[in-house]
Amino acid sequence: MLLAEVAQATQRLADAGVPSPRTDAEELAAFVHGVKRGELHTVKDADFDARYWEVVARREAREPLQHITGRAYFRYLELQVGPGVFVPRPETESVVGWAIDAVRAMDVVEPCIVDLCTGSGAIALALAQEVPRSRVYAVELSDDALVWARRNVEGSRVELRQGDARTAFPDLDGQVDLVISNPPYIPLTEWEYVAPEARDHDPQMALFSGEDGLDLIRGLERTAHRLLRPGGVVVVEHADTQGGQVPWIFAEDRGWTDAADHPDLNNRPRFATARKALP
């Protein structure tokens, strides 16, 4: 069994400041030995693969686990990821969960959903999978991220386009039931506090957005208002430090109602929602 090696790797990753050392040590062992994490006990000592220490060293240097294994898990999906695309985070799963509930509550037969700044395609694919009769559209500006998104959405119902989220989908104006986005929202002033996995490996375009981090969200507010039908809903992820600020962007005098903030699983403010006002 790999117990001794995994224990040693766990200690090395912990010493390097990796947030989840045991989980990552086991995931890497499973990846190298071609088994699921729950099957590590089936790997015999004689079958130990020394390449394990190579991938442990990469994780020790704070290369993202998902870049090493080439896969990321998001809700019920397994996605292909790597350099050039933002790695989806667990916090975003609760954002998508709220959106799915909101769409189901609308009681629309074939809801129209738009994902702005789709990255790997995680949000769009989760919505397409869990809201079976939905029509899902996604947009991504980055050439590098688009390569990964195209791989992930292949064979799905998601319609993927390349373009700027602020001007995307003019053909859908006034027809969309839900607009959702996990945009860049980190203030440039916070650069030094960002975890090395994100700062050194995620694309800068997916992380930072002006001095206060809200530049793109301000732009997306106008996009969402243009796309949504009256009564349609927008859902935007933000940093836990921006809880009080984002709902104010979706102000009543700009055509919104019911603007509110919502916590993630750790009870920190994580995303804002608003409804396009009826005429």
N, C-alpha and C positions, 0 to 999 in steps of 0.2 A: 504493500500500500504506500501511497504518497504522503502519509501523514507527517513524517519527519521533514521532508522537503517543503511541504506546504507551510509547516510551522516556522521553518527557517525563513522562508520567503515572506511570511506575514510579518515577522520581526523586522526584516530589512525594509519593507514598505512602510511599516509604522515609523521606523527611525527616519525615513525620508519625508515624513509628513503626509503620506497618502491618507485621505479621509476614511477609506473603508478597506484597510489592509487585508483582513482575512478573506472577505468576499473577492477582492481582486486577485489574491494569491490562488484561490480556488478556481476562479474563472480562467486564469491564465493556464493553470494545470490542465483544466478540461479542454481548453483550446488546443494546446500542444499535443495532447494525447488523443484527441478526436473523440471525446466522450462528453456527455452532459455533466454539469456540475454535480448532480446527485448520483452520478455513476463513478465518481473518482475511486470509491472503495474497490471497484472491480479491476483497477489497473495494478498488475503485479509489480513487485520491486524490480524484477528482471527486465520489465518493459519500460522502466523509467527513461525518459528522453531528455538528454542533457541540454537540448535547446530551451528547456524551461528556464534555465538561468539567464539565457540571452533576453527572453521577453520580460523576465523579472527586472533585469537591469534597465530595460527601456522604461518600464513603469516606475522604477525607482527614480529615474531622471524626470518623472512627471509627464511623460508622454501619455495621452489619454488611453485608458484601457480599450476603448472602442476603436481607436486607430490601430492598435496592435492586433485585435481580433477581427477587425473589419466589419463588426456588427454592433448594432445598438437595439435595445429592446424598448418598446414604447406601447403601453397598454397591451393589446393583443398582437402586436406586430413585431417582426424581426426585420430590421432595416439594414441596408448596406451603407456604411459611412467610412470616411477617411479624410485625409488632408484636403482642405478646401471647402468643407461643409461643416456647419454648426452641428455639434452632437446634441440630440434632443435630451432634455433633462426630465427627471421624475416630477418636478414641480408642475411642468406643463401638462401632465396627465390630468390633474384636477381641473385645469382650465378647460381642457377638452371635455371632461365629464360634465361640467356645468353647461357647456355649449350643446352637448347631445341632449341633455334634459330640456334645455330651452327650445330646441328644434322640435322635439317630440311633443312638447306642450302646445306648440303652434297648431297642431292638427292640420298641417298642409300635406297633401297627398305626395307631391314630389318636390320637397323643399330645395331651394337653390342656395348653395353655400359657396362663399369665396374665402380662400386662405391667402392672405397677403404676406409676403416674405416667407415663402414656404420652406426654404432650406432643403433639408433631406426629403421633404414631402410628408413628414410624420403626422402633422395635424390633419392635412387633407385626407390622407389614407385612412386614419383612424375614423374620421367622420364618414367617409364613404363606406367603410366596413360596418360601422355600428348604426348608421342611419340608412337602411338598405335601399330605399327608393330615392335617395338624394341625388341631386346633380351637383357635383363638386368641381370647382375651378380653383387653380392655384397659380401664383405668379412668383417668379424669382429673377432677380437682376443679375446675380453673379454667374459668370460662365462656369467657374469651377463647381459651385454648388449645384448648378443645373445638371451636370454630368451625373451626380449621385441621385438627384431627384428623378431624373428620367429612368434610371435603373429601377428605382423603388416603385414608381407608379406604373411601370410596364405591366400591361394585362389588367389594370384596375380601371375603374370608371372615372378616375380623376383626369380632367383636362388641364394639362400643364402648359403654361406660356412663359416666355422670357420677356421681362420688361420691368419698368419702374412701378412699384406699388402705388405711387401717388397718382399715376395716370392710367392705371390698368383697367381693362374690361369696360371701355366706353359702351360696348354693345349690350352690357347688362344693366345700364343705369336704370334705377328705379324698380328693378325686378328681383332683387336678392333678399332672401329671408334672414340670412345670418352672415355677417362678416367677422372673421376671426384672424388674429395676428399675434405672433410672438416676435415682435420687432426688436432691433437693437435698442437698448435703453440704458446702457451704462454711461454715466457722465465721464467725460474725458479726464476730469480731475481725479477720478477714482482708479486710474490705470494701475498704480502700484499695489492696490489692494486686491486686484483680481487674481483668482487662483491660477497658478502657472499652467495648468491643463488648458484653461480657456485663453489666457493672455498670450501664451506662446504657440498655441495650436489651432484654436478656433479662428476663422477669418475675422479680421478687424471690422469689416463691414457689418458683420452680424452682431457685434458687441457694442460699439460706441456710437453715440448720437448727440453730439454737441456738448456744450458746457454743463447743462443740467440733465442730459440723457433723454430729453423729451422731444427733440427736434422732429424726429420721424413720426412719433405718435401724433404730434400736432398736424402733420401732413396727412396722416392716415385718417384723422377725424373727418377731414373734408372728403376723402375718398369714400369712406364708409357712408357718409351722408348722401353722397351722389349715387352710390350703388343700391342702397337699401330702399325697399318699398316702405311706405308709412306703416309703422308698427313693427318693422324689422329690427333686429338686435345686433349690436356690435360687442365683441369680446376682445379685450386687449391685455396681454400680459405685461407686467412691469416689475421693476425691482421692489423688494420689500421696503425699501426706504422711501419709495415714491407714493406710498399709500394715500396720503392726503391730497396729492397734486393731480393725479390723472383724471379722476371724475370731474374736476373743474374744467378740463379741456372739452368735455362733452356737455356744454352749458345749455340751459334752456333757450337763451337768446340766439343760439346757433342751431336750433331746431331739434333739441334732444329732450328726453324726459327720463325719469327713473335712473339717473346716473348713480352708480354705487360701486363700492369696492368689496372684494371678497378675499377671504384668507385661503392659504394653501394648507396642506396636511399638517404643517408645523405651526399653524395658526398665525402666520405672518401675512400681511396684505400682499397679494400676488397678482390679482387681475381686476380690471375695471370693466363694467358693462353699462350699456345705455340703450335706450329704445328711441328710434326715430319717431318724432312727434307726428301725430295725425294732423292733417290739414284743418 
